[in-house]
Amino acid sequence: MARIAPLEPPYAPEIDQALRKWMPPGVAHEPLALFRVLHRNPELASRMRVLGAGLLAHGRLPARDREIVIDRTCARAGCEYEWGVHVAGFGEAAGLTAEQIDATVSGDPAPWSARERVLVRAVDELHDSAGLSQETWDGLAASYDEPQLLELLVLAGWYRMIGQLINALEIGNEPWAATFAAPRPAGR
């Protein structure tokens, strides 16, 4: 049971409209519990949606790299909820294999290219120290331009904050999402 209960339908018209903005068109399930909790404070939810949607749908990072950063950040934060939503919703579409999805939790470097190992190492360093070693920064700078580097740092920080929010509120997993124990994306 979440510490702050998600809103339940029927929603007030303005909340229904706001929740629809958070969800992709045509999804078959209710808006995410996270979004329904956030709408206990609609003004805060509205401000958060702008950055979250911008990072997810309008970013400069390749989708695969974005999902590696998100999945590893959520796994390191112990946030099965957000990790599972991303694995189910974006992992396969971003080209991540089942082995790579597993590695976002285990930290196994084997399934990653050299460039992707730098991404994973960057997430780990940010998680552990809120900073990056010069070696990791140089590795990132070899593959990404300055706007992408800034976005990568904000992306990792955003999903760390989302993981903290979900964990602190004890929001239960979405029934259709992957779990750390069963991480394979649908169709695999």
Helices and strands as residue ranges (DSSP letters): H 13-22, H 33-38, H 42-57, H 63-76, H 80-86, I 87-91, H 98-106, H 114-129, H 134-141, H 146-169
